[in-house]
Amino acid sequence: MTQYDFTTRPHRLGQGSLKWQTSEEDPELLQMWVADMDFVPHPDIQAALLDYVQDHVYGYATASHSLYQSIIDWEKNQHGYTINKEAIVLIEGVVPAISVAIQALTKEGDAILINTPVYPLFARTVRLQKRQLVSNSLQEKDGQFVINLEQLEKDIVEYQVKLYILCSPHNPGGRVWTKDELLKIGHICQKHGVVLISDEIHQDLALFGNKHHSFNTLSPDFKDFAIILTSATKTFNIAGTKNSFAIIENPNLRKAFSQQQLADNHSEIPTVGLIATEAALRHGKEWLCQLKQVLEENINYTVDFLTEHTNIKVMKPQGTYLVWLDFSAYGLSHKQIQEKLIKEAKVVLNDGASFGKEGLFHARFNTAAPLSTVQEACQRIARVFGK
């Protein structure tokens, strides 16, 4: 068995990294924000891309049968989801796919529901497409986010919701929704004729014995009104290669989606995305197993250390490598919290307010880095936000 390197932090300054760009001017800043892992890349992905660089002509590319088969095999083996090639629609990213689905399946002014706090680009995309945004607030119960299903149905009825964007597993809270929760959501959508977009980009990162259930595996009926969006990009840290895929079983939904994708000129995938995705799905299983062990250790350290040494309320995720931090015990304004993190602790986290109004006094911590980096970030935060 190959032992992969999860202890070396790659040097990323001078490489045009979005995550590390502010460290170009202030090298003391420790970047623990955007969902981008600071680990050495998977060697088989590197090898596949090197082969392309050295031996290929850089012209137009087409998706190979073997790429589609790698997606089919991964979904079946990792998530128990049996799909046909016809149901797979490649697209460069999950967010562009959400935009295409909104345009294809709703019209301006239609109501679209999201659960907040949630990944900021959900709300941004709905607003930019001139749809009515309906925010259904998540509730905290026993240290985890839960969906108020009664309020969810009320919101769907009251606002005549046409489309519901579900984050599964959830970002930023790390909830891995249970089979029972997802079944109830599906039955509500089915009852009221709501199309469900299930963003499952973190599907491979269920942790601590939790199991991710892909929405369409729960009931054959759900395939009639659901679009699954996912990718290898979060799992294997290849977001820069740009390739995701939609699984659309209903041929009418798929036709509408594909026609809008063509109209938006979102139908071409970069060659590096095609190659990196196939290499990841073909050769990444053992790397992923080791990664998840590292993430569990990092998350446990973060939760234990910040709970012991600070008054920060830490939400332990069931999946993803993202940790939701609540600074409200300090009685500071949201702006003061952000300023102290950056100017005093020299740690950059995601601003919680960007995830919705529920994110005031919160921040999101990315633990996908060598443990030594996570320890340094936690210790810096504790020096500024002590007990």
N, C-alpha and C positions, 0 to 999 in steps of 0.2 A: 504494500500500500504506500502510495506517495504521501509524504508529509509536506503540506504546503506552508508557505511563509505568511504568517499573520502577525509577525512581530516587527517587521521592518516598515517604517513609515516612509513612503516614497517622497522624494523631493519634488515639489510641484510648483515652486516659484519659477517664473520665467517661461511657463508652459501655456499661458493663456487660460489658466484654470478659473472658472467662475467662482468656485468655492474659495480659492485662495487669493483672489484678486486684491483685496484690501491689505493683505499681508505684503504685497509688493512695496507699499509705501510705509507700512508699519510691521516689520517682521516679527515683532513681539506678539502680535495678535494670533490667537489659536482658533482655528476655524472649525466649529462643531455644529454647523447649521445645515445647509442644503443636503438633500438625500443623495449623497455621493460618498462612496467609501474610500478611506485612505488605507488601502491594502495593495500589495503588489498584485498586478494583474495575473489572471489564470494563464499558465504557460502555454496551454493548447490554443487559447484564443490568440495569444501573441504570435504563436507559430503560424496559425492560419492567416493572420494579417500580414506577417512577413512574407509568406509565400505569395500572397496577392501582390504586394509591393514589388517583389523581385521578379516575378515570372509572368504577370498579367499585363495586358493592355488596358488602359484606364478608360474604356469606352462604356457605352450603355450596358447595363446588366439585366438579367432576368432571374426571377426566383426559381431555383432548381427543385426538381421533384424531391431530392434528398432533404432540402430545407423543410418542405411541407411535412415530410415523413418524420423529421426530427421533432416538429411541433406536435404532431399526432401522437408520437411515442411518449413524449414528455407529459402531455396532458393525461394520457392513459395511465402511465406508470406512476406518476407523482400525485395525481389528483383523482384517479378513477373516472376520468371523463373521456368517453369514447366519441370521437368526432371524425367526420369525413373531410377530405381536402376541400370540397365545395363550400363548406361552412366557414373556411378561413379567409379573411380579407386582410392582407398586409397593408400597413400604413405606418408612416414614419414615427408616430408617437401616440400615446394614449390621449393627451390633451387635444391634438388635432382630430383624433377620432371622435372625441366628445363634441367638438365643434361641428364636424360633419353630421353626426347623428342628430344634433339639435336642428340644424338646417334642413335635414332630410325628413324629419318626422314631426316637426312642429312649425308653427308660423309665428311671426312677430306678434308679441303681446300674450302668447300662451304662457301658462304658469309651469315652471320647472322647480322641483323640490330638491333640496339638499339637506343633510344633517350637519349642523354646526356645533362645535368648531370642526372644520374640515379643510383639506388641501385648498389653498387660496385660489387656485386657477379654476376651480369649479364655479365659484361665484363670478369671477372675472369673465369667464367665457359666456355664461348665461347673460350677463349684462351687455357684453359687446355684441351679442346676437339679438339684442333688443327684445328679450323675453322677460317675463315677470319672474323675479326670484322669490321663492318661498323658502324661508329658513326654518327648519324644524330643529329645535334645540335638543341636543343630547342631555341626558341626566347622569349624574354620578351616583353609583350604588356600589357599596363595598369596594371602593377604590377603582372602579372601572366605569367606562361609559356604557349606558344602555339607551335603547331607543324606546321612547314612550309611544307604544304602538297605537294606543287609543287616540293620542294627539296626532299621530301620523295620519291616521285615517280621517280625522276631523279636518286636518289641513288639506288633504287631497280632495275631499268633498267641497269644503268651503271655497277653495281657490280654483276648483276644476282643473286640477293638475293633470297635465298631459304626459309629462316625462319626469322620472325620478332618477337622480344620479346617486348611486350608493357606493361608498368607499369600503371595500371588503378584501382584506383586512383594513381596519380604519387607520387613517393618518390624520391627526397626530396622536391619537390615544392608544394605538396599538391593539385595539380590540379585534379578536378573531371571533366573528359572530358565530353563534351556535347554529346547529341544524334547525332547531325549533324556532329560533328568531327569524332565520331566513325563510322558513316555510310560511310563517305568519306574514312576513313582508310580501312574499310572493302571492299569497291568497288575497291580501288587500289590493295589490296592483291588478290582479286578475279580475277581482270583483268590480273595480272602477275603471277598467280599460286603460290603465297606465302603462306606458312603455318603461321598462327598467334598464338602465345602463349600469352594469356592475363593473366598477374599476377594480380589477383584481391584480394589479401590478405587483403587489407585495405577497402574492399567493404562496410563493415558495418559502416565505420567511415566518411561518408559524413556529412558535417557540414554546418551550417549557411543557411539552406534551399536548399542546393545543392543536386541533386539526382544522385546516381550512376546507370549507365546503364550497366548491364552485357552484354558482347559483343554478345553473342548468342541470346539475346532477341530482337535484332534490325532487324534481317532479317533471315528467315528460311535458306536462302542460305549460311549464314555465318557458320552454323553448319558443313558444309562440309569440311571446312579448318581451323577450330579454335579449340584450346584446352584452356579451362578455368582452371586456377589454383587458389585455395583459401583455406581457413582454418579458424577455430575458434581461432587460436592461437594468432593473433594480437588483435582481438576484445576483448578477455577475458584474455589476458596475461597468456597464458598457453603454451608458446613456448617450455618450458622444457619438456613437456609431449610428443612432437613429433607426430603430426598427421595432415596431410593435405589431400586434395583430388583434383583429376583432374576430370573435366566433359568433356567427349569426346563423342560427339554424332555420329560422323562418325565411323562406325564399323571397317573400314580398318585402320584408324588412331589409334583407340583404340587397335586393335590387335597388331599393330606394337609397340605401347607404352608398352603394357602389356608384350609382349615377351622380349623387352629390359629390362624392369623392373625386370623380372625374371632372365635374364642373369646377371644383376648387383646385384642380391640378395637384391633388395630394396622392396620386397613384404611383409615383416613382419612389423607390427605396434606395438609399445609397448602397453601393456595392459592399462597402465595409460593414454595413448593418446586416446584410444578408449573410455574409461570411461569418461575422462574429456571433450572430445568433445561432447559426447551425453548429459552430464549434462549441459554444457554451452548452447547448442542449445535448449534444452528443457526448461530450467529455466532462461535463461539470458536476455530475452527481456526487462524487466523493469530495470534491472541493466544497460543495454546498454543505455537506454533512459536517465538515470541519469548521466551516464558517459559522454555522449555527451554534456550535459549541463555544466558539470565541464570543459570539454576540451574547449568549446567555451569561457567560462569565462577566463580560463588560457591563451588561445591564444590572446584574446582581451587585456588582461593585458600586455602580452609580447610585442605585436605590439605597443600599446599606450606608454608604459613606455620607451622602447628602442628608439622609434621615438622621444619622447620628450627629453630624457636625453643623447642621443648619436647621432653620425653621421652614425650609422649602418643602412643600407637599409634593411628593413624587408619585406619579401614576406609573406603576410597573406594567409595561406592555406585555400582551400575550403573543404578539408577533411584531414584525418590523424591527428596525434597530433604532427607532425614534422614541424618546422619552419626554413626556409632557410634564413640565415643571410649573408649580403654582407658588408665586412669590407674595401672595396677598397678605400673609401674616406680618409682613414688615411695615405695613402702613405707608408705603411709598406710592407715588403716582406711577402710572405705567411708564411714562417717559423717564422718570428717575431710575426705575429698574433697568431699563435698556441702557441708559448712560453708564450706570455703575458696572454692568456686565462688560461693556466695551472699553470704557475709559479706565476703570479701576482693576477689574479682574482680567482684562485683556482676553476675554473669551467671546467669540461671536456665536450667538444662538439665533434661531429663527424667532422673530417677533411674534408673540402669540396673538396679537391683535389682528394680524393678517389672516388668521383662520376664522374670523368672525367675532362678533361682540363678546362671545363667551371666552375669548382668548385674552381679554384684558387681565393684566397682572400675571400673565403666563409667558413661557418661552418653550421652544422645542429644542431638545438636545439630541444630537446625532452621535451615537456611541459606536459607529462603524469605523473604528480605527484601532491600532495596536493598544493593548491595555495600558501601556505606559502613557500614551497620549490621553486616554480617558482619565487616568489617575491625575495627571497634571491639570487637566481642565477642572475636574471636581475639586481639587485642592485650591486652585485659584478662586473658584466660586465661593468656597467655604471661607477663605480668608476675608472676603468682602461681605458675604452674607452669613455671618456666624450665628450661633444660637442667641 
